[in-house]
Amino acid sequence: MVSSKKCCGCGETKSIELFTKHKTLSLGRQDYCKVCKVKFNAKHNSDRMYVNGVFVSKKHPMHKPGRYTANEGSFFDVVPEDDKPLAGWVYIITNEAWPEWVKVGMADDPEKRLSGYQTSSPMRDYALFEAYNVGDRRAAEKAAHDILKGTYTKKGEWFKCNPAVADVLIRGTMSEY
């Protein structure tokens, strides 16, 4: 039985116990020792967030890359979980270059979302047509998409629909959310 292995990271020969188990690799162990693997992950996974060693999805509203410690559960007690309703806005964005197309999306700040579109457009021609303040932006956006996709051509979150018509169709259901 082999008691040592050479690390592909640091090049040192170390005890087999210093390598994480792996069923499909040679000797049933990772090629990098645990120390080198931690260094590798820190360097290559700099956009990930961990709280008390638990991975936090990029979809989490308070996602900020790094490693954090917190009192037991306090981080998640303050911020709603991914499946809980998040208040915010459902908006309609237009662009004069495509007058019959509208983007229907959700955001915590529609003006900030609009500015994100402006940076990709040299003409700065995107406009916020309408925004609806809702208690559950995910459910409200889904409802708005469901209303439009039955009748209008859809490409992602863009619908071939007159903005005024989209506003009339969507406005009636936003009060439910």
N, C-alpha and C positions, 0 to 999 in steps of 0.2 A: 504494500500500500504506500502511495506517495505521501510524503509528509511536508513537502515544500513545493513552491511554484514561483516562476519568474514573473513579475508584474510588467505588463506592457506599458505602463505609465512611467514609473520611476526606474524600471530596469533592475530593481533589487530582487533577489531571491528571498522569499518570505515563507513563513509557516502557512500551510494550506488553510488554517483556521482564519487567516486574515483576508481571505477571499470569500465573497458572498456565493452561496450555492446557486447553481444553474444547471438544470437537467440536461440540456442539449450541448453544452460546451465541454471541451476536453477536461478531464478529471472532475467533471461535475461542478466546476467553479468558474466564476467570472474571470476574465483575462486581466482585469485591473484590481489591485488590492482595495480594500475598503477606504483607505485614506485618499488614494488617487481618484476613486470613483466619486467621493464627496467633492473633491476639488473640481473634477470634470463637470459634475452636475451644477455646481455653483457658477461655473463659468458659462455653461451652455444653456442653463435654464434660468437666466437672470430675469425673465419676464414672468416667472411664476410667483405665486403668493402662498405662504404657509402661515397658519396661526396655530401655535402650540403643536407644531409638527404635522398639522392636518392641511392638505392641499385645498386651496380656495379657487374655485372656477373663475375665469376671466369675466363671466357673466354676472358675478356678484357685484352689487352696486357699489361696494366699497373696495373693490379690487385695486390693490397697489402692490406692485412687485416687491418682494422681500420676504424676510422671515421675522415673525413677530410672536411675542408671548403675551398672553392676556389672562386675566382671572377666568376661572373655569366658566365657559359659556358666555362671558360678558360681550364679546365681539358679536356673536350671533344673536344675542338678546336685543341689541340696539338696532340692528339692521334686519329687515325682513328676509326670510329665506327665499330662494329662487322661485318656489312654487306659491308664495304668498303674493297677494295683489300689491302692485306698486303704483302709487298715484303719479300722475304726470299728464302728458298731453298727447293727443292724436292730432296730426297736422296734415294739411294739404299744401304741397309745394308745387309751384308752376315754373315754367321757363318760356319766355316769349318766342324762343326758337321753335318750340313744339307746343303751340297753343291748345291743341286738343289732347294733350297728355298731362296727367297729374301724378304726383307721387304722394301716396298716403302712407304715413309712417308714425312711429311713436318716439317720444323723447322726454327726458326730464326737463329740458329747456328747448323749445322749438327755435328760438332765435339763435341759440348756440349751434343747433343742428344745421340751420340754414347757412350759418357762416362756414360750416364745413363744406357745404356744396359750393359756396362762392370761391373758396380757395382753389377749387379744381376748374373753375370757369374763368377764362381771361376777360370775358365780358361782364362778369358779376351780374348775370341776368336771371338768377333764380329769385323767386319771390315767395314769401309766405302768404298764401291765399287765405287760409283760415286755420285756427287752432282751437281745439276743444279741451278744456280742463276736465280730466276724468279721475275717478278713484282707482281704477284698474286699467292701466294703459295697455297691457298685453291683451286682455280680453276685448277691450274697446277697439284696438287695432284689428284684431282678428275679425270682429263683427263688421267693421268697415270694409275690410277686404272681401268678406263673404258677400256683402251687399253688392259690391261693384263687379266681382269676378263672374257673377252669374250672367251679366249682360254685356260687359265691356272687355275688350282685349286686355290681357294682363301680361306684363313682362317684369317679373320680380315684384317690386312694390309700385311700379308704374302702371297706370291704367289709361287706355285711350278713351277719354271722357272729358267733356266740357267741365271746367272747374266749378262753374255755378251749379251744374247738375249734380256733380259729386258732392258739393256742399249740402244741397237740399236732401239728397239721399242719406248722407251720413249723419247730418245734424239731428234727425229725428231719433236715432238710436243712441246717441251719445249720453242722453240723460239717464239711460239705464245703467251706465257705468260710472 
